[in-house]
Amino acid sequence: MAGKIIIDTERCKGCGLCVVVCPKSSIVISKKSNKNGYFPAQPVPADRRPVESGVEGAADTDCTGCCLCAIICPEAIIEVYRDQPNKIDIVAKPGKKGKPRLVEEKT
């Protein structure tokens, strides 16, 4: 596991946007409603059983820590943690430092 998500299920309105964008299908809509009558999103554990917890949902999932769910959430109620950063590869590396140029000069 490279990531972990925490969803405030009491504030979630169950729009399902996070479910759609999750590349690992680590989020589902709960079958239980919250105190406002919405069916909130919740993380799916690695063994694929829904989490039946209290106010917040957190589980060991197949989450990669990509943050797409947190970015798309209109209520901003999803927190993403990367608890094993050694499994996340850095793909962008800083380039050479020098004088920036917009156009290369011909010699």
C-alpha positions as CSV (number, residue, x, y, z in Angstrom):
1,M,0.0,0.0,0.0
2,A,1.4,3.4,-1.0
3,G,-1.5,5.5,0.1
4,K,-4.4,5.8,2.5
5,I,-7.6,7.9,2.3
6,I,-9.8,9.3,4.9
7,I,-13.3,10.3,4.0
8,D,-15.5,12.4,6.3
9,T,-18.7,10.3,5.7
10,E,-20.9,12.6,7.6
11,R,-20.1,15.5,5.3
12,C,-20.1,13.4,2.1
13,K,-23.1,13.9,-0.2
14,G,-22.4,10.7,-2.2
15,C,-22.0,12.4,-5.6
16,G,-19.7,9.5,-6.8
17,L,-17.1,11.6,-8.5
18,C,-14.3,10.1,-6.4
19,V,-15.6,6.6,-7.3
20,V,-15.3,7.4,-11.0
21,V,-11.8,8.9,-11.0
22,C,-10.2,6.3,-8.7
23,P,-7.8,4.3,-10.9
24,K,-7.7,1.3,-8.5
25,S,-11.5,1.3,-7.7
26,S,-10.6,1.8,-4.1
27,I,-13.8,3.8,-3.3
28,V,-17.4,2.7,-3.3
29,I,-20.7,4.3,-2.3
30,S,-21.9,3.0,1.1
31,K,-25.2,1.1,1.5
32,K,-25.8,3.0,4.8
33,S,-26.8,6.6,4.8
34,N,-25.2,9.3,7.0
35,K,-27.1,11.5,9.4
36,N,-28.1,13.8,6.5
37,G,-29.7,11.0,4.5
38,Y,-26.9,10.8,1.8
39,F,-25.1,7.6,0.9
40,P,-21.5,8.6,1.3
41,A,-18.4,7.3,-0.4
42,Q,-16.1,5.0,1.6
43,P,-12.8,3.4,1.0
44,V,-12.7,-0.3,0.0
45,P,-10.3,-2.4,2.1
46,A,-7.7,-4.5,0.3
47,D,-9.8,-7.7,0.9
48,R,-12.7,-5.8,-0.9
49,R,-15.1,-5.8,2.1
50,P,-16.8,-2.4,2.7
51,V,-15.7,-0.5,5.9
52,E,-18.4,-0.2,8.5
53,S,-17.0,2.4,10.7
54,G,-18.2,5.6,12.4
55,V,-17.9,9.1,11.3
56,E,-14.8,8.8,9.2
57,G,-13.8,6.0,6.8
58,A,-10.2,4.8,6.7
59,A,-8.9,1.5,5.6
60,D,-6.0,-0.4,4.2
61,T,-6.8,-0.2,0.5
62,D,-5.2,-0.6,-2.9
63,C,-4.8,3.2,-2.9
64,T,-1.8,4.5,-4.7
65,G,-2.0,8.0,-3.1
66,C,-2.6,9.6,-6.5
67,C,-4.9,12.3,-4.9
68,L,-7.4,12.3,-7.8
69,C,-10.3,11.7,-5.4
70,A,-9.3,14.6,-3.2
71,I,-8.8,16.9,-6.1
72,I,-12.2,16.2,-7.7
73,C,-14.2,16.2,-4.4
74,P,-16.5,19.2,-4.5
75,E,-16.9,19.2,-0.7
76,A,-13.1,18.9,-0.1
77,I,-13.6,16.1,2.6
78,I,-11.1,13.5,1.4
79,E,-7.7,13.4,2.9
80,V,-4.9,11.4,1.2
81,Y,-1.8,10.2,3.0
82,R,1.2,8.5,1.5
83,D,2.5,6.3,4.3
84,Q,5.2,4.5,2.3
85,P,6.8,7.1,0.1
86,N,9.6,4.6,-0.9
87,K,7.1,2.9,-3.1
88,I,6.3,6.1,-5.0
89,D,8.7,6.8,-7.9
90,I,9.7,10.4,-8.7
91,V,9.3,10.8,-12.5
92,A,10.2,14.4,-12.8
93,K,13.8,15.5,-12.0
94,P,15.2,19.0,-11.9
95,G,17.0,20.0,-15.1
96,K,20.3,21.7,-15.6
97,K,20.5,25.2,-14.1
98,G,21.5,27.8,-16.5
99,K,20.4,30.9,-18.2
100,P,16.9,30.4,-19.6
101,R,16.4,31.1,-23.3
102,L,13.3,31.2,-25.3
103,V,14.9,30.7,-28.6
104,E,18.2,29.0,-29.4
105,E,20.6,31.1,-31.3
106,K,22.1,29.8,-34.6
107,T,25.9,29.8,-34.8
